[in-house]
Structure formats: structure tokens, C-alpha cells
Amino acid sequence: MFEQLTQLVQQYGGDAVVNNNAVPNEHNEAVLNETSNSIFAGLQKIVSEGGTEQIAGLFNGNSAIDSSNPVVQQIQQQLSGNLGEKFGLSSADSSGVASNLIPQILGSLVNKAKDPNDSSFQISDIINSISGNSGQASGIMDTISKYGMQFGLDQNNDGKVDVADVLVVTKSKGGISGFIGKLFGSK
């Protein structure tokens, strides 16, 4: 996932970094790399701090992917601080770069993950990459359970979303990625 994320950063980094006079040219590549690192680490941190509902909200489209979104805010703040600390950018310049890049990149990431015709990002791969361990993955499952009825995920019609529903889906509808894809609106 990190490679694909880096490609998105390169795609959107032209105006915000490369064509930005506030970012010295010798730092362009490092600033873009820091952006990728900050996004990935920021998503991991949110999950590790119990923010699975925020991540689920980001990927299911229930919240705007702009500066009003808590996930976007947290990653923008992290990137802005890192750019100031590591590259000596002023607070205004580092905030400008972060606020220009983060919503675009996360928006593209979410759109690609939800697009059934784009296999470059799979929601299941993203969740596995950022959750890292079974405790966090079970937290994500708790969130799925909490909201699963709204998304029609009760596959065995027992009135709750649990591992039994996952088993039904994994045997018949595209495996766990099909189950997670259904949660986030992929077909």
C-alpha cells in the first residue's frame, strides 16, 4: 500500500511542493516522502488510538474529506509539524503544503479504494496495512458490527454482524475483501 500511496503523493505534489517557492527545490523529494510517511503513520496512529470509527467514516463516505474531517486535521497537523521541524519551513508554509496535499491525496485514496474498476487500492489491504495487529483488526470488526446492520452485512439474518457473517461472505462473495468492500460501498 505504501508504494501506491507514494504514487498518489507524487501525482498531487506538483503544485503544493515542486512548484511552490516556499519549498526549496533541493527538498522537494524529501518533502514528498515525508508526506507519504505522515499519511501512513497518521492513519496507523488513529487506528492505534481507537479511531476505527473515524477511519470507517472516512472510507464509507459519511464524512467530507476536507479540513473539517478529524482524520484530515490530524494528518495535516502531523505533516505540518514535521515539515517545519525537518525542513525549516515556516508555520504558514508548512500548513499551506499540508492543507493543499492531504485532502486531495486522502480523497483520491478513498475514491480509488471504493472504485470496483480500480484495483490499485483495496480497502482490505489498506485496513490490514494500517491496523497491523489482530487487536486493532478486532476493533475494526467491532466498528463493523456496530454499524453493520445499516450496511446490510448481516449475511445469515441472525440480527447481528459477527464472524459467522464473515464466514458466509468468505465462502460465497469474494472473501474478506468482498465483505470489507461491501462495508465501504464497493461492488
N, C-alpha and C positions, 0 to 999 in steps of 0.2 A: 504494500500500500504506500509505503514511504516514497518509492520511485514515482508512482503516479501522482502523488501529492506534489513532489518536486517539479514535475512537468507542468502542473497547473500553476504553480508559483512562477515558473519561467514564462508561461503564457501571459499572465497578468502583470508581471513585474516590469514591463517596458516603461509605461508612463510613470508609475509610482516610484520606481527605483532608477532604472537606466537613464531615462530622460529627465530625471529630477536633479537640478543643480545642487540641491542641499545634500545629496549623497555623492561623495567623491567617487569618481569613476573607478579608482583602484579598490573600492569597497563594494562595488555592485554585486559581484558574485557572492561574496561573503554575506551581504545583507539578504540576498535571495535565499541562501542556505539557512540563514538564521530564521527567516520567515517560515520555511518548511519545518525546521526543528521546533519553533514556537507553536505552530499549529498542532503538530503531532503531540508534543509534550503537554500542551494545553488541554487537548481532548483527553489524554490519559489522566491528567490531574483531576479534571472534572469528574471522570468516572471513579477514580480512586477516592474522591471526597464524597461519594454518594450522589453525584449529579446525574444518575442514569435517566431520570425523568427529563432533565434538560436536554440530554443527548437524544432521547426518543422524540422529544418535541421538535428538535432541530430537523431530524430526518423524516418525520411524518408530515411535515409541512404545516403544523399547527401554530408555528411562530414565525414571524418575519426574520429574515436573515439580514439584519441591519444593526445599527448601533443600539437599538432598543432591546436586542436579544442578549440575555445574560451570558450565553456561550461566546458570542461575538465580543461582548465587552471584556470578558476575562482574557480572551486570547489577544485582543488588541492591546490591553494594558500590559500583558506579559511581553509582547513583541516590542511595544514602545519603550518599555524599561530596558530591555535587552539591547535595542539599537542605540539608545543613549549611552548605556554603560560600556558596550563593546566597541562602538564606532564613533563615539563623541558627538552624535547628532543632538541638536538642541531638542528640548521637550516638544516644541511646536513641530519641528521637522519629523521627529520620530513618531509622534502622534499622527501626523499627516500621512506618513507612509503606511502605518498600521491601519488607519481608518480607511485608506484607499484600497489596500490589498485584502484584508481579512474578510469583509463581507462578500467581495467578488469571488474569492477562492472557495470559501465555505458554500456559497450559493451554487457555484459550479460543481463542487464535490457532491452536494445533496442532489442536484439535478441529474448528474451522471449516475449516482447510486440508484435513483428511482426510475431511470430510463431503462425499460426492458430491452431496448435495442442497443444499449451501450454496455458492453461487458467489461470496460476498463476499471470500473469500481463496482464491487458487490457489497451490499450492506453487511452481509455476514462477515466478509473479510475485514471491513472497517471495524466492526464491533470486536472481532477477535483480536485485531491489531491493537486497539486502544484499551481493551479490558484486561488482557494479559494473563489473568488467572481465574480459576473457577469460582472463587468467592465473588469477584466482580461480575463474572458472567451470570452467576445466580442472581445477583442484584438486578441485572438487566432482565432476567427471566421474571423476577418479582414485579418489575415495572410492566413487563408484557402481560403478566397475569392481571395486574391491577386494571389495565386498560384494554385487555384482550377482547373482552365481550363487545366493546364498541367497534372493534375491527373485524368481528366475525371469526375470531380464531378458535372458538370452542368447537373443535372438529368432531368430537364424539358426543356432543349435545348433552353433557352431564352438568351444565350450569357453571362450570369453572374452566379456566385455562391453566393447564398443568402439563407435566411431562407426557401424560397419555395423549394429549393433543399433538404434541411434537412427534410422538411415535407414529400416530396416524398420518401426519403430513410427510414424515421422512420416508414412509413406505409407499406413498402414493402421489405426492405432489411436489417433486423437485427437492426433496431432502430438507435439511435445516435451513438452507439458504432460501428455499421456497417459503418456508414458514416465516422467516425473518423478512423476506421480501414482501409477503402478504401484510405483515405488520406495518411496513413503511410504504405500502401502496404500489409496489412493483407488481407486475403481472407475471 
